[in-house]
């Protein structure tokens, strides 16, 4: 997917739903889209207190000093993967998402330059990798899986990747992004 296609499909000022869930922990994540490549993800360090070793977007807690949700997502991406905010173009936000683990996530969509280089923050990020646009746009993906969690039978989405299991909130946010791209393509 080219930069021109991404700009057409994700025009600046995307509309989104903001949820009012003050009892959940507010967080912002960055959906960093690289034209011609895909969306960038991280594998969290095994030392993290929340979601250790899991695949996620760069992001984290929205702090009181953050000027906006977008500022929080960019700050966290800079801290976690060394993404220079000056080389990132925020396109807008997607619908807020509430996780089963108590987080209120605000996904921010941004374009990053081709051949961007990331530096994983030791102790926070084990690896930075991408999920291709080809995979995101495949109408047969992701796949719905069933499992028992906390004694309850449930369903969850899983995106295929040769080296990682992409599931949970990350998989659901990726599905929302994929639907938006597929509907407009």
C-alpha positions as CSV (number, residue, x, y, z in Angstrom):
1,X,0.0,0.0,0.0
2,X,1.5,3.3,-1.1
3,X,1.6,6.6,0.8
4,X,-1.0,8.0,-1.6
5,X,-3.3,5.1,-1.0
6,X,-2.9,5.4,2.8
7,X,-3.6,9.1,2.6
8,X,-6.8,8.5,0.5
9,X,-8.0,5.7,2.8
10,X,-7.1,7.4,6.1
11,X,-7.6,11.1,5.5
12,X,-6.5,13.6,8.2
13,X,-9.2,14.2,10.8
14,X,-10.5,10.6,11.0
15,X,-13.7,10.3,12.9
16,X,-13.6,8.1,16.0
17,X,-15.7,7.2,19.0
18,X,-14.4,8.3,22.4
19,X,-15.6,6.2,25.3
20,X,-16.1,7.6,28.8
21,X,-14.7,5.0,31.1
22,X,-12.9,6.8,33.9
23,X,-12.5,3.6,36.0
24,X,-10.1,2.1,33.4
25,X,-6.5,3.1,33.0
26,X,-6.1,5.5,30.1
27,X,-3.5,4.5,27.5
28,X,-2.6,5.6,24.0
29,X,-1.0,3.4,21.3
30,X,0.6,4.4,18.0
31,X,-0.4,2.5,14.8
32,X,2.7,3.4,12.9
33,X,2.1,2.7,9.2
34,X,5.0,2.6,6.8
35,X,4.0,2.9,3.1
36,X,4.9,-0.2,1.1
37,X,5.5,-2.2,4.2
38,X,2.8,-2.4,6.9
39,X,2.0,-1.6,10.5
40,X,4.8,-1.7,13.1
41,X,4.4,-3.7,16.3
42,X,6.5,-4.5,19.3
43,X,7.1,-7.6,21.4
44,X,7.1,-6.4,25.0
45,X,10.0,-7.4,27.3
46,X,9.5,-10.4,29.6
47,X,10.4,-8.0,32.5
48,X,7.3,-5.8,32.0
49,X,4.7,-5.8,34.8
50,X,1.8,-5.8,32.3
51,X,1.4,-8.1,29.3
52,X,5.1,-9.3,29.5
53,X,6.3,-10.9,26.3
54,X,3.1,-10.1,24.3
55,X,2.8,-8.3,21.0
56,X,1.5,-4.8,21.2
57,X,1.6,-1.4,19.6
58,X,4.1,1.1,20.9
59,X,2.3,3.0,23.6
60,X,1.4,3.3,27.2
61,X,-0.1,5.3,30.0
62,X,-1.5,8.8,29.2
63,X,0.3,11.1,31.7
64,X,-1.2,14.3,33.2
65,X,1.6,16.3,31.4
66,X,0.7,14.9,28.0
67,X,-1.0,17.7,25.9
68,X,-3.2,15.2,24.1
69,X,-3.8,11.5,23.4
70,X,-1.7,12.0,20.2
71,X,1.1,13.5,22.2
72,X,1.0,10.6,24.6
73,X,1.2,8.0,21.8
74,X,4.1,9.8,20.2
75,X,6.0,10.2,23.5
76,X,5.6,6.5,24.3
77,X,6.7,5.5,20.7
78,X,9.8,7.7,21.1
79,X,10.6,6.1,24.5
80,X,9.9,2.5,23.5
81,X,11.2,2.3,19.9
82,X,13.1,5.6,19.3
83,X,10.6,6.9,16.8
84,X,11.3,10.6,16.2
85,X,7.9,12.5,16.5
86,X,9.2,15.1,14.0
87,X,9.3,12.4,11.3
88,X,5.8,11.1,12.2
89,X,2.6,12.4,10.7
90,X,-0.5,11.8,12.8
91,X,-3.5,11.1,10.6
92,X,-6.1,10.8,13.3
93,X,-7.5,8.3,15.8
94,X,-9.6,5.1,15.7
95,X,-12.4,4.2,18.1
96,X,-11.3,3.8,21.7
97,X,-11.1,0.3,23.0
98,X,-11.6,-1.1,26.5
99,X,-9.6,-4.3,27.4
100,X,-10.6,-7.1,29.7
101,X,-7.6,-6.2,31.8
102,X,-8.8,-2.7,32.7
103,X,-7.2,-0.4,30.1
104,X,-8.9,2.3,28.0
105,X,-6.9,2.4,24.8
106,X,-6.9,5.3,22.4
107,X,-5.4,4.1,19.1
108,X,-3.6,6.9,17.1
109,X,-2.8,6.3,13.4
110,X,0.3,7.8,11.9
111,X,2.5,7.6,8.8
112,X,6.2,7.0,9.3
113,X,8.9,7.4,6.6
114,X,10.0,4.5,4.4
115,X,12.9,2.5,5.8
116,X,12.4,4.0,9.2
117,X,14.9,2.7,11.8
118,X,13.8,1.8,15.3
119,X,15.8,1.2,18.5
120,X,14.1,-1.0,21.0
121,X,14.3,0.4,24.6
122,X,16.0,-2.2,26.8
123,X,13.8,-3.6,29.5
124,X,10.6,-2.5,27.7
125,X,10.7,-3.8,24.2
126,X,12.3,-7.1,23.1
127,X,11.7,-6.7,19.4
128,X,10.1,-4.3,16.8
129,X,8.6,-5.9,13.7
130,X,5.9,-5.3,11.1
131,X,2.7,-6.9,9.9
132,X,2.4,-6.5,6.2
133,X,-0.4,-4.7,4.4
134,X,-0.9,-7.8,2.4
135,X,-1.8,-9.7,5.6
136,X,-3.9,-6.8,6.9
137,X,-6.0,-6.6,3.7
138,X,-6.5,-10.4,3.3
139,X,-10.3,-10.8,3.8
140,X,-9.8,-14.3,5.2
141,X,-7.8,-12.9,8.2
142,X,-7.6,-12.8,11.1
143,X,-8.9,-16.2,12.4
144,X,-11.2,-16.6,15.4
145,X,-10.0,-18.9,18.1
146,X,-11.7,-20.4,21.2
147,X,-10.1,-20.9,24.6
148,X,-11.0,-21.0,28.3
149,X,-9.8,-18.0,30.3
150,X,-10.5,-17.5,34.0
151,X,-12.9,-20.4,33.8
152,X,-14.9,-18.9,30.9
153,X,-15.1,-20.2,27.4
154,X,-14.4,-17.3,25.0
155,X,-13.4,-16.3,21.5
156,X,-10.5,-14.1,20.4
157,X,-8.9,-13.0,17.1
158,X,-5.4,-14.2,16.0
159,X,-3.4,-12.7,13.2
160,X,-0.9,-15.0,11.4
161,X,2.8,-14.1,11.6
162,X,5.8,-16.3,11.0
163,X,7.4,-15.4,14.4
164,X,4.8,-14.0,16.7
165,X,1.3,-14.7,18.1
166,X,-0.8,-11.5,17.6
167,X,-3.9,-11.7,19.7
168,X,-5.9,-9.8,22.4
169,X,-6.4,-6.1,22.2
170,X,-3.7,-5.7,19.6
171,X,-5.4,-8.2,17.3
172,X,-8.8,-6.5,17.8
173,X,-7.4,-3.0,17.0
174,X,-5.6,-4.5,13.9
175,X,-9.0,-5.9,12.8
176,X,-10.6,-2.5,13.2
177,X,-7.8,-1.0,11.1
178,X,-8.1,-3.7,8.5
179,X,-11.9,-3.2,8.2
180,X,-11.4,0.5,7.7
181,X,-8.8,-0.1,5.0
182,X,-10.8,-2.8,3.3
183,X,-14.1,-0.9,3.2
184,X,-12.5,2.1,1.6
185,X,-10.1,0.3,-0.8
